[in-house]
Amino acid sequence: MALENYRRKKKRLGDLLVQAGIISEEQLKEGLEKQKQTFSKLGETLIDLGYTSEVEIANALHLQLGYEFVVLSEETIPDNILRLANEQVLRKHAVIPFAFHPNNPNILRVAMADPMDIIAMDDLAIITNMQIEPVVATTTDVMKALDKYYGNAEAMAVAERYTREKESLYREQEEDVKDEVENSPIVLLVRTIVEQAVRLRASDIHIEPMETKVRIRYRIDGVLAEAMEYNKNLFPAIIARIKIVGDMDIAEKRKPQDGRMTATVDRKEYDIRISMLPTVYGEKVVMRITEKKTLNRDKRDLGFSPSDLEKFDRILHQPYGILLVTGPTGSGKSTTLYTALSELNTDQVNIITLEDPVEANIEGINQVQTSTKSGLTFASGLRSILRQDPDIIMIGEIRDEETADIAVKAAITGHLVVSTLHTNSAASTISRLEDMGVENYLIADATVGIIAQRLVRRLCPHCKRPRQATVEEKAVLEVPLEQEFTIYEPKGCNSCNETGYFGRIGVYEILTMTPKIKQLIAKRASANEIQEQAVKEGMNTLKMSAISYVKEGITSIAEVKRITFE
């Protein structure tokens, strides 16, 4: 076995990838040159250069060398295997044992990012006193599995280590705490909390002080789930560490604070917005995680139906007017706006944004962040932007009458304005603008389109199970009651962390300004009248769009009920 592995090792990864047709000789040469400068592994270097991906490398090893390929999220690793090796050794080599050989219990099957790593196999063979059978897996898959099976144990070990250190050397002075934090396991603990959240696809981390403990929760696919609990005596050090990396005032505990940090997890850069809020038991922390590249998506990836995509394109190609994206917090409005801006971003136009805060940097766009300290509000910033010869203006949110008035007038005078509002539907956005004091004839003239949106959770493709719809569900789905109709519901498996859902998709309601809709707005028609006319003209409501996902087996009927108000 060892001799066979040695022979395989002699085949270099770069040569294998060239033989498989994944990279060219020139790309390999460039990768090897860069590797000399960065001292990283060749596979990582080629991925960073954009020449290949983890999955392509794993497939090449599988096909060229005959290694079996495993998807760890579909495996359940028994406790007796998890106890065989130390987690630090497994993380060091990016490996995880996951099963015994079916025909020989002395052979341990090990998922490896690099199955040609003889040192890793030798280390594991010595530690486990077993023969090692390498199986190929992606690095991300291995690290996710390590987080899943060892993450909480590692974090708890760090927490206990810190508690022991603190008991032996207790200081109350703030500066001493700051110095201690910089050199303590708390640095590792906070990093572990962030890395685990990223690998679990969390959008937010909640660190909550309670009477006797600290609770950590992650928001995954829009739903909060508890991840771990710590002793309350860890809390001051966790808060101090987060304040240091978030560039906040470490001594201020009575006022809310906002901060920002970046983290690199599995070679991807994440932007993390931090909010501190004083509560009766201490400061609660919420960390919003955004991968820097995900906001700039292709519009086809947002979840628009073909007809809605056509409407979206038509709205974006208007030379001037106002486009409003509406929905509650966390419904994907920023992603839709950034996608629209990326679509419009060319050398021929001057795009300026006014945001609170700037969520992602887009090359070629002038982005301005509001600041209450310097008096740069949405209204004052918008006035200044209009003197900068803009073609397209993006306003993070229309919050008051003054901003609404300036935005609408800017749209009428030849600018394309895109912004967001917090309303329940596209039609009710008209009423909100009226409430803000904007004249109806101005709303009718200025508005080119309104997009109301929500996010629904996708059913996990590995474990969703079919069943017949009930009479009540058929009524909701607008299916004939006598007809048999199959829908899908969540079950839960390893792939989706037992939730039954994996990822989210957008649900949209796009109101375009037709002559009849403009007439209704000018006549001060109600939101219901405007919606009825829009549906007659082909608009899909949020409920209709969500129902189509249920019929296609993409989401569950419970998700439809969660996001619609009808």
C-alpha positions as CSV (number, residue, x, y, z in Angstrom):
1,M,0.0,0.0,0.0
2,A,2.8,2.5,1.0
3,L,4.9,1.6,-2.1
4,E,1.8,2.1,-4.3
5,N,1.2,5.5,-2.7
6,Y,4.8,6.4,-3.2
7,R,4.6,5.6,-7.0
8,R,1.4,7.7,-7.2
9,K,3.2,10.5,-5.4
10,K,5.8,10.6,-8.1
11,K,3.0,11.8,-10.4
12,R,2.8,15.5,-9.8
13,L,-0.5,17.3,-9.4
14,G,0.3,19.9,-12.2
15,D,1.1,17.1,-14.7
16,L,-2.2,15.3,-13.8
17,L,-4.2,18.5,-14.3
18,V,-2.5,19.1,-17.7
19,Q,-3.2,15.4,-18.7
20,A,-6.8,15.8,-17.7
21,G,-7.1,18.9,-19.9
22,I,-8.1,21.1,-17.0
23,I,-5.1,23.5,-17.3
24,S,-2.6,24.3,-20.1
25,E,1.2,24.0,-19.9
26,E,1.4,27.8,-19.8
27,Q,-1.1,28.0,-16.9
28,L,0.9,25.4,-15.0
29,K,4.1,27.3,-15.6
30,E,2.5,30.5,-14.3
31,G,1.1,28.6,-11.3
32,L,4.5,27.2,-10.4
33,E,6.1,30.7,-10.6
34,K,3.5,32.2,-8.3
35,Q,3.8,29.2,-5.9
36,K,7.5,30.1,-5.4
37,Q,6.5,33.6,-4.3
38,T,3.5,32.6,-2.0
39,F,4.9,29.3,-0.6
40,S,1.3,27.9,-0.8
41,K,0.3,24.5,-2.3
42,L,0.1,24.3,-6.1
43,G,-3.6,23.4,-6.1
44,E,-4.4,26.4,-4.0
45,T,-2.4,28.7,-6.2
46,L,-4.1,27.4,-9.4
47,I,-7.5,28.0,-7.8
48,D,-6.6,31.5,-6.7
49,L,-5.5,32.2,-10.3
50,G,-9.0,31.1,-11.5
51,Y,-7.6,28.3,-13.7
52,T,-9.4,25.4,-11.9
53,S,-11.6,24.6,-8.9
54,E,-11.5,22.2,-5.9
55,V,-14.1,20.0,-7.5
56,E,-12.1,19.8,-10.8
57,I,-8.9,18.9,-8.9
58,A,-10.7,16.2,-6.9
59,N,-12.2,14.8,-10.1
60,A,-8.8,14.7,-11.8
61,L,-7.3,12.8,-8.9
62,H,-10.3,10.4,-9.0
63,L,-10.1,9.8,-12.7
64,Q,-6.3,9.9,-13.3
65,L,-5.2,7.9,-10.3
66,G,-8.3,5.8,-9.5
67,Y,-8.9,7.3,-6.0
68,E,-12.5,7.0,-4.9
69,F,-14.4,10.4,-4.5
70,V,-16.5,11.0,-1.4
71,V,-19.0,13.8,-0.6
72,L,-18.6,14.0,3.2
73,S,-21.9,15.9,3.7
74,E,-23.7,12.7,2.6
75,E,-21.8,10.5,5.2
76,T,-22.5,10.0,8.9
77,I,-19.2,9.4,10.7
78,P,-19.5,7.2,13.8
79,D,-18.2,8.3,17.2
80,N,-15.7,5.4,17.5
81,I,-13.9,6.7,14.3
82,L,-14.0,10.3,15.4
83,R,-12.2,9.3,18.6
84,L,-9.3,7.7,16.7
85,A,-7.3,10.9,15.9
86,N,-6.7,14.3,17.4
87,E,-8.5,17.2,15.7
88,Q,-5.3,19.4,15.5
89,V,-3.6,16.7,13.4
90,L,-6.6,16.3,11.1
91,R,-6.8,20.1,10.5
92,K,-3.1,20.3,10.0
93,H,-3.3,17.9,7.1
94,A,-6.9,18.7,5.9
95,V,-8.0,15.1,6.4
96,I,-10.8,13.2,8.3
97,P,-11.3,9.5,8.8
98,F,-14.9,8.6,8.0
99,A,-15.3,4.8,7.8
100,F,-13.7,1.4,8.2
101,H,-13.1,-0.7,5.0
102,P,-16.2,-3.0,4.6
103,N,-14.0,-6.1,4.2
104,N,-11.2,-5.3,6.6
105,P,-11.7,-3.5,9.9
106,N,-8.0,-2.8,10.2
107,I,-8.1,-0.5,7.2
108,L,-9.3,3.1,7.9
109,R,-10.8,5.1,5.0
110,V,-9.6,8.7,5.2
111,A,-11.0,11.6,3.2
112,M,-8.1,13.7,2.0
113,A,-7.8,17.0,0.1
114,D,-4.4,15.7,-1.1
115,P,-4.5,11.9,-1.2
116,M,-0.9,11.8,-2.4
117,D,0.3,13.3,0.9
118,I,2.5,10.5,2.3
119,I,3.4,12.5,5.5
120,A,-0.3,12.8,6.4
121,M,-0.9,9.1,5.8
122,D,2.1,8.1,7.9
123,D,1.1,10.4,10.8
124,L,-2.4,8.9,10.8
125,A,-1.1,5.3,10.5
126,I,1.1,5.9,13.6
127,I,-1.7,7.6,15.6
128,T,-4.4,5.1,14.8
129,N,-2.2,2.0,14.5
130,M,-4.2,1.2,11.3
131,Q,-3.6,0.9,7.6
132,I,-4.8,4.0,5.8
133,E,-6.9,4.0,2.6
134,P,-6.9,7.5,1.0
135,V,-10.2,8.7,-0.5
136,V,-10.3,12.1,-2.3
137,A,-12.5,15.0,-1.1
138,T,-12.5,18.7,-1.6
139,T,-10.7,20.9,1.0
140,T,-13.9,22.8,1.7
141,D,-15.8,19.5,2.3
142,V,-13.1,18.3,4.7
143,M,-13.1,21.5,6.6
144,K,-16.9,21.6,6.9
145,A,-16.9,18.0,8.2
146,L,-14.1,18.9,10.8
147,D,-16.3,21.9,11.9
148,K,-19.4,19.8,12.1
149,Y,-17.9,17.0,14.2
150,Y,-15.2,18.8,16.1
151,G,-16.0,22.5,16.0
152,N,-18.0,22.8,19.2
153,A,-15.5,20.6,21.1
154,E,-12.6,22.7,19.9
155,A,-14.3,25.9,20.9
156,M,-15.2,24.5,24.3
157,A,-11.6,23.4,24.9
158,V,-10.4,26.9,24.0
159,A,-13.0,28.3,26.4
160,E,-11.9,26.0,29.2
161,R,-8.2,26.9,28.6
162,Y,-9.0,30.6,28.8
163,T,-11.0,30.1,32.1
164,R,-8.1,28.2,33.6
165,E,-5.7,31.0,32.6
166,K,-8.0,33.7,33.9
167,E,-8.4,31.9,37.3
168,S,-4.7,31.7,37.7
169,L,-4.1,35.4,36.7
170,Y,-7.2,37.6,37.2
171,R,-7.0,41.2,36.4
172,E,-9.8,43.8,36.5
173,Q,-8.1,46.7,34.8
174,E,-9.4,47.4,31.2
175,E,-5.9,47.8,29.7
176,D,-4.7,44.6,31.3
177,V,-7.8,42.8,29.8
178,K,-6.9,44.3,26.4
179,D,-3.3,43.0,26.6
180,E,-4.4,39.6,27.9
181,V,-7.0,39.2,25.1
182,E,-4.4,39.9,22.4
183,N,-2.3,36.9,23.6
184,S,-5.0,34.6,24.8
185,P,-7.1,31.7,23.4
186,I,-10.0,34.2,23.0
187,V,-8.4,35.2,19.7
188,L,-8.7,31.6,18.6
189,L,-12.2,31.3,20.0
190,V,-13.6,34.3,18.1
191,R,-11.9,33.1,14.9
192,T,-13.5,29.7,15.4
193,I,-17.0,31.2,15.9
194,V,-16.6,33.2,12.6
195,E,-15.1,30.3,10.6
196,Q,-17.8,27.9,11.8
197,A,-20.5,30.4,10.8
198,V,-19.1,30.9,7.3
199,R,-18.8,27.2,6.7
200,L,-22.4,26.6,7.9
201,R,-23.6,29.4,5.4
202,A,-24.7,31.7,8.2
203,S,-25.7,35.3,7.3
204,D,-25.5,36.5,10.9
205,I,-23.8,35.6,14.2
206,H,-25.7,36.5,17.4
207,I,-23.6,36.6,20.7
208,E,-26.0,37.1,23.5
209,P,-25.2,37.6,27.2
210,M,-27.7,35.9,29.6
211,E,-27.9,35.7,33.3
212,T,-25.5,32.7,33.7
213,K,-24.2,32.0,30.2
214,V,-23.3,33.3,26.8
215,R,-25.4,32.0,23.9
216,I,-24.1,31.9,20.3
217,R,-26.7,31.6,17.5
218,Y,-26.3,31.5,13.7
219,R,-28.9,32.7,11.2
220,I,-28.8,30.0,8.4
221,D,-31.2,30.4,5.5
222,G,-33.1,33.1,7.4
223,V,-33.7,31.1,10.5
224,L,-31.8,31.4,13.8
225,A,-30.4,28.2,15.4
226,E,-28.4,27.9,18.6
227,A,-24.8,26.8,17.9
228,M,-23.1,26.7,21.4
229,E,-23.2,28.1,24.9
230,Y,-20.3,29.3,27.1
231,N,-19.7,30.2,30.7
232,K,-20.6,33.9,31.5
233,N,-17.0,34.6,32.7
234,L,-15.8,34.4,29.0
235,F,-18.1,37.2,27.9
236,P,-15.9,40.3,28.8
237,A,-12.9,38.9,26.8
238,I,-15.1,37.9,23.8
239,I,-16.5,41.4,23.7
240,A,-13.1,43.0,24.1
241,R,-11.6,41.0,21.3
242,I,-14.5,41.8,18.9
243,K,-14.2,45.5,19.8
244,I,-10.5,45.5,19.0
245,V,-10.8,43.8,15.6
246,G,-13.9,46.0,14.8
247,D,-12.0,49.2,15.6
248,M,-14.5,50.2,18.4
249,D,-14.1,51.9,21.8
250,I,-13.1,49.1,24.2
251,A,-14.0,51.2,27.3
252,E,-17.5,52.2,26.1
253,K,-20.2,49.8,27.4
254,R,-23.3,52.0,27.8
255,K,-23.8,53.2,24.2
256,P,-24.5,51.2,21.0
257,Q,-21.5,50.9,18.7
258,D,-21.0,49.9,15.1
259,G,-17.8,48.4,13.7
260,R,-16.4,46.5,10.7
261,M,-13.8,43.8,10.1
262,T,-12.7,41.4,7.3
263,A,-12.0,37.7,7.7
264,T,-10.5,35.2,5.3
265,V,-12.0,31.7,5.5
266,D,-10.9,29.0,3.1
267,R,-9.2,31.6,0.9
268,K,-12.3,33.7,0.5
269,E,-12.6,37.2,1.9
270,Y,-15.7,38.1,3.9
271,D,-16.8,41.5,5.1
272,I,-18.3,41.5,8.6
273,R,-20.4,44.4,10.0
274,I,-20.6,44.4,13.8
275,S,-23.4,45.9,15.9
276,M,-23.1,46.3,19.7
277,L,-26.2,46.9,21.8
278,P,-26.2,47.3,25.6
279,T,-28.7,44.9,27.3
280,V,-29.4,44.3,31.0
281,Y,-26.9,41.4,31.1
282,G,-24.2,43.1,28.9
283,E,-23.6,44.1,25.3
284,K,-25.3,41.9,22.7
285,V,-23.3,41.5,19.5
286,V,-24.7,40.8,16.0
287,M,-22.2,40.2,13.2
288,R,-23.5,40.4,9.6
289,I,-21.4,38.3,7.2
290,T,-21.1,39.1,3.5
291,E,-18.8,37.4,1.0
292,K,-17.4,40.3,-1.0
293,K,-18.1,38.6,-4.4
294,T,-21.7,37.4,-3.8
295,L,-23.4,40.8,-4.0
296,N,-22.3,41.2,-7.6
297,R,-24.2,38.2,-9.1
298,D,-25.4,37.6,-12.6
299,K,-29.1,38.6,-12.8
300,R,-30.0,35.1,-14.1
301,D,-28.9,33.7,-10.7
302,L,-31.4,35.7,-8.7
303,G,-34.4,33.5,-9.3
304,F,-36.4,35.6,-11.8
305,S,-38.9,33.7,-14.0
306,P,-38.3,34.3,-17.8
307,S,-41.2,36.8,-17.9
308,D,-39.9,38.6,-14.8
309,L,-36.4,38.7,-16.2
310,E,-37.7,40.3,-19.3
311,K,-39.5,43.0,-17.2
312,F,-36.4,43.6,-15.1
313,D,-34.3,44.1,-18.3
314,R,-36.9,46.5,-19.7
315,I,-36.9,48.6,-16.5
316,L,-33.1,48.7,-16.4
317,H,-32.9,50.0,-19.9
318,Q,-35.0,53.1,-19.2
319,P,-32.9,56.2,-19.6
320,Y,-34.4,57.9,-16.6
321,G,-36.9,57.4,-13.8
322,I,-37.0,55.7,-10.4
323,L,-36.7,52.0,-9.7
324,L,-37.7,50.9,-6.2
325,V,-36.9,47.5,-4.6
326,T,-39.1,46.8,-1.6
327,G,-39.3,44.2,1.2
328,P,-38.4,43.6,4.8
329,T,-34.9,43.4,6.2
330,G,-33.0,40.4,5.0
331,S,-35.1,39.9,1.8
332,G,-32.2,40.3,-0.6
333,K,-32.9,43.9,-1.7
334,S,-29.2,44.9,-1.6
335,T,-28.2,41.9,-3.8
336,T,-30.9,43.0,-6.4
337,L,-29.7,46.6,-6.3
338,Y,-26.0,45.6,-6.7
339,T,-26.9,43.3,-9.5
340,A,-28.7,46.1,-11.3
341,L,-25.7,48.4,-10.8
342,S,-23.3,45.8,-12.1
343,E,-25.5,45.4,-15.2
344,L,-25.5,49.2,-15.8
345,N,-21.8,49.8,-15.0
346,T,-20.0,50.8,-18.2
347,D,-17.4,53.4,-19.1
348,Q,-20.1,55.6,-20.7
349,V,-22.1,56.3,-17.5
350,N,-21.3,58.0,-14.2
351,I,-22.8,56.0,-11.3
352,I,-22.8,57.3,-7.8
353,T,-24.2,55.5,-4.7
354,L,-25.2,56.8,-1.3
355,E,-25.3,54.1,1.3
356,D,-25.5,53.4,5.0
357,P,-23.2,51.5,5.1
358,V,-21.4,50.6,1.8
359,E,-22.0,46.8,1.7
360,A,-19.7,45.9,-1.2
361,N,-17.1,47.7,-3.3
362,I,-17.8,47.7,-7.1
363,E,-15.0,48.8,-9.4
364,G,-15.9,51.8,-11.6
365,I,-18.7,53.0,-9.3
366,N,-18.4,56.0,-7.0
367,Q,-19.7,54.9,-3.5
368,V,-20.4,57.4,-0.7
369,Q,-21.2,56.4,2.9
370,T,-23.5,58.5,5.0
371,S,-22.2,59.9,8.3
372,T,-24.3,61.5,11.0
373,K,-21.2,62.9,12.6
374,S,-20.2,65.0,9.6
375,G,-23.9,65.8,8.7
376,L,-23.8,63.7,5.5
377,T,-27.4,62.4,5.4
378,F,-29.3,60.8,2.5
379,A,-30.9,64.1,1.7
380,S,-27.8,66.4,1.9
381,G,-25.7,63.7,0.2
382,L,-28.3,63.4,-2.6
383,R,-28.2,67.2,-3.2
384,S,-24.4,67.1,-3.5
385,I,-24.5,64.1,-5.8
386,L,-26.8,65.9,-8.2
387,R,-24.0,68.5,-8.7
388,Q,-21.6,65.7,-9.8
389,D,-23.1,65.1,-13.2
390,P,-24.5,61.6,-12.5
391,D,-26.3,59.4,-15.0
392,I,-27.4,56.8,-12.4
393,I,-27.9,57.3,-8.7
394,M,-28.3,54.5,-6.1
395,I,-29.8,55.6,-2.7
396,G,-29.5,52.9,0.0
397,E,-32.9,53.6,1.4
398,I,-35.6,56.3,1.1
399,R,-36.3,57.0,4.8
400,D,-37.9,60.5,4.9
401,E,-40.0,63.0,3.0
402,E,-37.0,65.2,2.0
403,T,-35.0,62.2,0.4
404,A,-38.2,61.0,-1.4
405,D,-38.9,64.4,-2.8
406,I,-35.3,64.9,-4.1
407,A,-35.1,61.4,-5.5
408,V,-38.4,61.7,-7.4
409,K,-37.4,65.1,-8.8
410,A,-34.0,63.8,-9.8
411,A,-35.7,60.9,-11.7
412,I,-37.9,63.4,-13.6
413,T,-35.0,65.6,-14.6
414,G,-33.2,62.9,-16.5
415,H,-31.5,60.6,-14.0
416,L,-32.0,56.9,-13.4
417,V,-32.5,56.5,-9.6
418,V,-32.6,53.1,-7.9
419,S,-33.4,52.7,-4.2
420,T,-35.2,50.6,-1.5
421,L,-38.3,51.0,0.7
422,H,-39.7,48.8,3.5
423,T,-43.2,47.9,2.2
424,N,-45.2,44.7,2.0
425,S,-46.0,44.7,-1.7
426,A,-45.2,46.6,-5.0
427,A,-48.6,48.3,-5.0
428,S,-48.4,49.5,-1.4
429,T,-45.2,51.3,-2.3
430,I,-47.2,53.9,-4.1
431,S,-49.2,54.6,-0.9
432,R,-45.9,54.9,1.1
433,L,-44.6,57.6,-1.3
434,E,-48.0,59.4,-1.0
435,D,-47.6,59.3,2.8
436,M,-44.2,60.8,2.4
437,G,-45.8,63.8,0.7
438,V,-44.8,63.1,-2.9
439,E,-47.6,64.3,-5.3
440,N,-49.4,61.5,-7.2
441,Y,-48.7,63.0,-10.6
442,L,-44.9,63.0,-9.8
443,I,-45.0,59.4,-8.6
444,A,-46.8,58.4,-11.9
445,D,-44.3,60.3,-14.1
446,A,-41.1,59.4,-12.2
447,T,-41.6,55.7,-11.4
448,V,-40.4,53.1,-14.0
449,G,-40.8,50.0,-11.9
450,I,-41.3,48.6,-8.4
451,I,-39.9,45.2,-7.4
452,A,-41.2,43.6,-4.2
453,Q,-39.2,40.6,-3.1
454,R,-38.8,37.9,-0.4
455,L,-36.4,35.0,0.1
456,V,-37.8,31.4,0.5
457,R,-35.8,28.4,1.6
458,R,-35.0,25.8,-1.0
459,L,-35.9,22.2,0.0
460,C,-32.8,20.0,0.4
461,P,-32.6,18.0,-2.9
462,H,-31.1,15.0,-1.0
463,C,-33.9,14.4,1.5
464,K,-37.1,16.2,0.4
465,R,-40.0,13.8,0.5
466,P,-43.2,13.8,-1.7
467,R,-46.8,13.6,-0.3
468,Q,-50.3,14.4,-1.5
469,A,-51.6,17.9,-0.9
470,T,-54.5,18.3,1.5
471,V,-57.8,20.0,0.6
472,E,-56.7,23.2,2.4
473,E,-53.3,23.1,0.6
474,K,-55.0,22.6,-2.8
475,A,-57.1,25.7,-2.1
476,V,-53.9,27.7,-1.3
477,L,-52.2,26.4,-4.4
478,E,-55.3,27.1,-6.5
479,V,-55.4,23.4,-7.7
480,P,-58.8,21.7,-8.4
481,L,-59.9,20.0,-5.2
482,E,-60.7,16.7,-6.9
483,Q,-57.3,16.5,-8.6
484,E,-54.5,14.5,-6.9
485,F,-51.5,16.8,-6.5
486,T,-48.0,16.0,-5.2
487,I,-46.0,18.5,-3.1
488,Y,-42.7,18.1,-1.3
489,E,-41.9,18.7,2.4
490,P,-38.6,18.9,4.4
491,K,-37.2,15.9,6.1
492,G,-33.6,16.5,7.3
493,C,-30.3,14.8,6.5
494,N,-26.5,15.3,6.9
495,S,-26.3,17.6,3.8
496,C,-28.8,20.2,5.2
497,N,-27.7,19.8,8.8
498,E,-31.1,18.1,9.6
499,T,-33.1,21.3,8.7
500,G,-34.7,20.0,5.5
501,Y,-33.6,23.1,3.6
502,F,-30.5,24.1,1.8
503,G,-30.0,27.7,0.4
504,R,-32.6,30.3,-0.6
505,I,-34.1,31.7,-3.7
506,G,-35.8,35.0,-4.5
507,V,-39.6,35.4,-5.0
508,Y,-40.5,38.5,-6.9
509,E,-43.4,40.8,-7.8
510,I,-42.6,43.3,-10.5
511,L,-44.9,46.2,-11.2
512,T,-44.1,48.0,-14.4
513,M,-45.6,51.4,-15.1
514,T,-48.1,51.0,-17.9
515,P,-50.5,53.8,-19.1
516,K,-53.4,52.4,-17.1
517,I,-51.3,52.0,-13.9
518,K,-50.2,55.6,-14.2
519,Q,-53.8,56.8,-14.6
520,L,-54.8,54.9,-11.5
521,I,-51.9,56.4,-9.5
522,A,-52.8,59.9,-10.7
523,K,-56.4,59.3,-9.6
524,R,-55.2,58.3,-6.1
525,A,-56.5,54.7,-6.5
526,S,-56.0,52.3,-3.6
527,A,-53.2,49.7,-3.5
528,N,-55.7,46.9,-4.1
529,E,-57.0,48.6,-7.2
530,I,-53.5,49.1,-8.6
531,Q,-52.6,45.5,-7.8
532,E,-55.8,44.1,-9.5
533,Q,-55.0,46.1,-12.7
534,A,-51.3,45.0,-12.6
535,V,-52.4,41.3,-12.3
536,K,-54.7,41.7,-15.3
537,E,-51.7,43.0,-17.2
538,G,-49.6,40.0,-16.3
539,M,-48.0,40.7,-13.0
540,N,-47.3,37.7,-10.8
541,T,-47.8,38.5,-7.1
542,L,-45.4,37.3,-4.4
543,K,-47.9,34.5,-3.6
544,M,-48.2,33.5,-7.2
545,S,-44.4,33.4,-7.6
546,A,-44.0,31.4,-4.4
547,I,-46.8,28.9,-5.4
548,S,-45.0,28.2,-8.7
549,Y,-41.9,27.1,-6.7
550,V,-44.1,24.8,-4.6
551,K,-45.5,23.2,-7.8
552,E,-42.0,22.7,-9.1
553,G,-40.9,21.1,-5.9
554,I,-38.3,23.8,-5.1
555,T,-39.9,24.9,-1.8
556,S,-42.5,23.8,0.7
557,I,-46.0,25.2,1.3
558,A,-44.9,26.2,4.8
559,E,-42.5,28.7,3.2
560,V,-45.3,30.2,1.1
561,K,-47.3,30.8,4.2
562,R,-44.3,32.3,5.9
563,I,-43.6,35.0,3.3
564,T,-47.1,36.0,2.1
565,F,-49.6,38.1,4.0
566,E,-52.7,37.0,2.1
